[in-house]
Amino acid sequence: MARRKPPQLVLAKQCCNACLTTRNRIVSGDRAAQIIRDCRQERTHFFCHKGDAHTIHCRGVHEILLRDGPGSQAFQMASLIGVPIVEVDADNE
């Protein structure tokens, strides 16, 4: 049986070179605004498109949610129960 990886929350160290919160984003400005609005309303995270199998939390959206309050629900739960928060360079993953 394969060993199970311990739980962790993976967060981009910085905005990637095509971050949703920058002019270099890969979606329209309207779509980016809608995604950010939804994340703010639902307190949900957004996965960086550079992550393998949706594993890296977007740094730009994370920072917006932290400015608004305690961050995403996933970040809050990880912090509360002691799940490690690991930062990675999304551009080199």
Biotite code that builds the C-alpha atoms (Angstrom):
import biotite.structure as struc

atoms = struc.array([
    struc.Atom([0.000, 0.000, 0.000], chain_id="A", res_id=1, res_name="MET", atom_name="CA", element="C"),
    struc.Atom([1.306, 3.465, -0.913], chain_id="A", res_id=2, res_name="ALA", atom_name="CA", element="C"),
    struc.Atom([2.199, 5.796, 1.905], chain_id="A", res_id=3, res_name="ARG", atom_name="CA", element="C"),
    struc.Atom([-0.152, 8.678, 2.328], chain_id="A", res_id=4, res_name="ARG", atom_name="CA", element="C"),
    struc.Atom([1.337, 12.168, 2.228], chain_id="A", res_id=5, res_name="LYS", atom_name="CA", element="C"),
    struc.Atom([0.675, 14.195, 5.363], chain_id="A", res_id=6, res_name="PRO", atom_name="CA", element="C"),
    struc.Atom([-1.866, 16.977, 4.811], chain_id="A", res_id=7, res_name="PRO", atom_name="CA", element="C"),
    struc.Atom([-0.585, 20.394, 3.873], chain_id="A", res_id=8, res_name="GLN", atom_name="CA", element="C"),
    struc.Atom([-1.884, 23.575, 2.324], chain_id="A", res_id=9, res_name="LEU", atom_name="CA", element="C"),
    struc.Atom([0.285, 24.610, -0.619], chain_id="A", res_id=10, res_name="VAL", atom_name="CA", element="C"),
    struc.Atom([0.419, 28.346, -1.292], chain_id="A", res_id=11, res_name="LEU", atom_name="CA", element="C"),
    struc.Atom([2.297, 30.184, -4.028], chain_id="A", res_id=12, res_name="ALA", atom_name="CA", element="C"),
    struc.Atom([5.203, 32.221, -2.556], chain_id="A", res_id=13, res_name="LYS", atom_name="CA", element="C"),
    struc.Atom([4.346, 35.096, -4.849], chain_id="A", res_id=14, res_name="GLN", atom_name="CA", element="C"),
    struc.Atom([1.982, 35.823, -7.685], chain_id="A", res_id=15, res_name="CYS", atom_name="CA", element="C"),
    struc.Atom([2.865, 33.707, -10.721], chain_id="A", res_id=16, res_name="CYS", atom_name="CA", element="C"),
    struc.Atom([3.703, 35.373, -14.015], chain_id="A", res_id=17, res_name="ASN", atom_name="CA", element="C"),
    struc.Atom([0.071, 35.029, -15.165], chain_id="A", res_id=18, res_name="ALA", atom_name="CA", element="C"),
    struc.Atom([-1.702, 35.636, -11.854], chain_id="A", res_id=19, res_name="CYS", atom_name="CA", element="C"),
    struc.Atom([-5.412, 36.285, -11.864], chain_id="A", res_id=20, res_name="LEU", atom_name="CA", element="C"),
    struc.Atom([-4.769, 39.550, -9.991], chain_id="A", res_id=21, res_name="THR", atom_name="CA", element="C"),
    struc.Atom([-2.355, 41.000, -12.572], chain_id="A", res_id=22, res_name="THR", atom_name="CA", element="C"),
    struc.Atom([-2.619, 42.382, -16.096], chain_id="A", res_id=23, res_name="ARG", atom_name="CA", element="C"),
    struc.Atom([-0.857, 39.231, -17.347], chain_id="A", res_id=24, res_name="ASN", atom_name="CA", element="C"),
    struc.Atom([-3.799, 37.003, -16.333], chain_id="A", res_id=25, res_name="ARG", atom_name="CA", element="C"),
    struc.Atom([-5.023, 34.403, -18.802], chain_id="A", res_id=26, res_name="ILE", atom_name="CA", element="C"),
    struc.Atom([-8.716, 35.295, -18.420], chain_id="A", res_id=27, res_name="VAL", atom_name="CA", element="C"),
    struc.Atom([-10.576, 38.500, -19.201], chain_id="A", res_id=28, res_name="SER", atom_name="CA", element="C"),
    struc.Atom([-10.744, 41.291, -16.653], chain_id="A", res_id=29, res_name="GLY", atom_name="CA", element="C"),
    struc.Atom([-14.471, 40.667, -16.218], chain_id="A", res_id=30, res_name="ASP", atom_name="CA", element="C"),
    struc.Atom([-13.935, 36.962, -15.525], chain_id="A", res_id=31, res_name="ARG", atom_name="CA", element="C"),
    struc.Atom([-11.089, 37.717, -13.085], chain_id="A", res_id=32, res_name="ALA", atom_name="CA", element="C"),
    struc.Atom([-13.305, 40.202, -11.231], chain_id="A", res_id=33, res_name="ALA", atom_name="CA", element="C"),
    struc.Atom([-16.093, 37.617, -11.036], chain_id="A", res_id=34, res_name="GLN", atom_name="CA", element="C"),
    struc.Atom([-13.746, 34.930, -9.661], chain_id="A", res_id=35, res_name="ILE", atom_name="CA", element="C"),
    struc.Atom([-12.325, 37.317, -7.057], chain_id="A", res_id=36, res_name="ILE", atom_name="CA", element="C"),
    struc.Atom([-15.817, 38.499, -6.089], chain_id="A", res_id=37, res_name="ARG", atom_name="CA", element="C"),
    struc.Atom([-16.967, 34.889, -5.677], chain_id="A", res_id=38, res_name="ASP", atom_name="CA", element="C"),
    struc.Atom([-13.915, 34.012, -3.580], chain_id="A", res_id=39, res_name="CYS", atom_name="CA", element="C"),
    struc.Atom([-14.540, 37.028, -1.339], chain_id="A", res_id=40, res_name="ARG", atom_name="CA", element="C"),
    struc.Atom([-18.223, 36.225, -0.872], chain_id="A", res_id=41, res_name="GLN", atom_name="CA", element="C"),
    struc.Atom([-17.701, 32.528, -0.225], chain_id="A", res_id=42, res_name="GLU", atom_name="CA", element="C"),
    struc.Atom([-14.325, 32.871, 1.593], chain_id="A", res_id=43, res_name="ARG", atom_name="CA", element="C"),
    struc.Atom([-12.967, 30.265, -0.794], chain_id="A", res_id=44, res_name="THR", atom_name="CA", element="C"),
    struc.Atom([-9.518, 29.911, -2.261], chain_id="A", res_id=45, res_name="HIS", atom_name="CA", element="C"),
    struc.Atom([-8.584, 29.882, -5.926], chain_id="A", res_id=46, res_name="PHE", atom_name="CA", element="C"),
    struc.Atom([-6.151, 27.352, -7.336], chain_id="A", res_id=47, res_name="PHE", atom_name="CA", element="C"),
    struc.Atom([-3.270, 28.676, -9.419], chain_id="A", res_id=48, res_name="CYS", atom_name="CA", element="C"),
    struc.Atom([-3.468, 27.258, -12.930], chain_id="A", res_id=49, res_name="HIS", atom_name="CA", element="C"),
    struc.Atom([0.232, 26.413, -12.686], chain_id="A", res_id=50, res_name="LYS", atom_name="CA", element="C"),
    struc.Atom([-0.316, 23.825, -9.985], chain_id="A", res_id=51, res_name="GLY", atom_name="CA", element="C"),
    struc.Atom([-0.363, 20.142, -10.830], chain_id="A", res_id=52, res_name="ASP", atom_name="CA", element="C"),
    struc.Atom([-3.867, 18.744, -10.354], chain_id="A", res_id=53, res_name="ALA", atom_name="CA", element="C"),
    struc.Atom([-5.097, 21.907, -8.624], chain_id="A", res_id=54, res_name="HIS", atom_name="CA", element="C"),
    struc.Atom([-2.743, 21.903, -5.677], chain_id="A", res_id=55, res_name="THR", atom_name="CA", element="C"),
    struc.Atom([-1.341, 25.447, -5.346], chain_id="A", res_id=56, res_name="ILE", atom_name="CA", element="C"),
    struc.Atom([-3.453, 28.175, -3.785], chain_id="A", res_id=57, res_name="HIS", atom_name="CA", element="C"),
    struc.Atom([-3.207, 31.464, -5.712], chain_id="A", res_id=58, res_name="CYS", atom_name="CA", element="C"),
    struc.Atom([-1.115, 34.041, -3.851], chain_id="A", res_id=59, res_name="ARG", atom_name="CA", element="C"),
    struc.Atom([-2.911, 37.031, -5.336], chain_id="A", res_id=60, res_name="GLY", atom_name="CA", element="C"),
    struc.Atom([-6.375, 35.884, -4.241], chain_id="A", res_id=61, res_name="VAL", atom_name="CA", element="C"),
    struc.Atom([-4.930, 34.780, -0.890], chain_id="A", res_id=62, res_name="HIS", atom_name="CA", element="C"),
    struc.Atom([-3.589, 38.297, -0.249], chain_id="A", res_id=63, res_name="GLU", atom_name="CA", element="C"),
    struc.Atom([-6.936, 39.881, -1.172], chain_id="A", res_id=64, res_name="ILE", atom_name="CA", element="C"),
    struc.Atom([-8.766, 37.591, 1.255], chain_id="A", res_id=65, res_name="LEU", atom_name="CA", element="C"),
    struc.Atom([-6.242, 38.369, 4.009], chain_id="A", res_id=66, res_name="LEU", atom_name="CA", element="C"),
    struc.Atom([-6.825, 42.104, 3.487], chain_id="A", res_id=67, res_name="ARG", atom_name="CA", element="C"),
    struc.Atom([-10.560, 41.477, 3.883], chain_id="A", res_id=68, res_name="ASP", atom_name="CA", element="C"),
    struc.Atom([-10.224, 39.326, 6.985], chain_id="A", res_id=69, res_name="GLY", atom_name="CA", element="C"),
    struc.Atom([-8.785, 35.995, 8.109], chain_id="A", res_id=70, res_name="PRO", atom_name="CA", element="C"),
    struc.Atom([-8.291, 34.500, 4.640], chain_id="A", res_id=71, res_name="GLY", atom_name="CA", element="C"),
    struc.Atom([-10.025, 31.602, 2.927], chain_id="A", res_id=72, res_name="SER", atom_name="CA", element="C"),
    struc.Atom([-11.851, 28.930, 4.869], chain_id="A", res_id=73, res_name="GLN", atom_name="CA", element="C"),
    struc.Atom([-9.143, 26.436, 3.850], chain_id="A", res_id=74, res_name="ALA", atom_name="CA", element="C"),
    struc.Atom([-6.397, 28.746, 5.174], chain_id="A", res_id=75, res_name="PHE", atom_name="CA", element="C"),
    struc.Atom([-8.300, 29.343, 8.413], chain_id="A", res_id=76, res_name="GLN", atom_name="CA", element="C"),
    struc.Atom([-8.860, 25.626, 8.988], chain_id="A", res_id=77, res_name="MET", atom_name="CA", element="C"),
    struc.Atom([-5.247, 24.735, 8.202], chain_id="A", res_id=78, res_name="ALA", atom_name="CA", element="C"),
    struc.Atom([-4.066, 27.403, 10.638], chain_id="A", res_id=79, res_name="SER", atom_name="CA", element="C"),
    struc.Atom([-6.480, 26.303, 13.366], chain_id="A", res_id=80, res_name="LEU", atom_name="CA", element="C"),
    struc.Atom([-5.709, 22.600, 13.274], chain_id="A", res_id=81, res_name="ILE", atom_name="CA", element="C"),
    struc.Atom([-1.988, 22.884, 12.621], chain_id="A", res_id=82, res_name="GLY", atom_name="CA", element="C"),
    struc.Atom([-1.825, 21.738, 9.014], chain_id="A", res_id=83, res_name="VAL", atom_name="CA", element="C"),
    struc.Atom([1.489, 22.993, 7.602], chain_id="A", res_id=84, res_name="PRO", atom_name="CA", element="C"),
    struc.Atom([1.278, 25.835, 5.087], chain_id="A", res_id=85, res_name="ILE", atom_name="CA", element="C"),
    struc.Atom([3.985, 25.247, 2.505], chain_id="A", res_id=86, res_name="VAL", atom_name="CA", element="C"),
    struc.Atom([4.985, 28.006, 0.094], chain_id="A", res_id=87, res_name="GLU", atom_name="CA", element="C"),
    struc.Atom([6.201, 27.092, -3.395], chain_id="A", res_id=88, res_name="VAL", atom_name="CA", element="C"),
    struc.Atom([7.325, 28.970, -6.486], chain_id="A", res_id=89, res_name="ASP", atom_name="CA", element="C"),
    struc.Atom([4.358, 28.391, -8.818], chain_id="A", res_id=90, res_name="ALA", atom_name="CA", element="C"),
    struc.Atom([6.343, 29.504, -11.882], chain_id="A", res_id=91, res_name="ASP", atom_name="CA", element="C"),
    struc.Atom([8.833, 26.675, -11.351], chain_id="A", res_id=92, res_name="ASN", atom_name="CA", element="C"),
    struc.Atom([6.507, 23.855, -10.359], chain_id="A", res_id=93, res_name="GLU", atom_name="CA", element="C"),
])
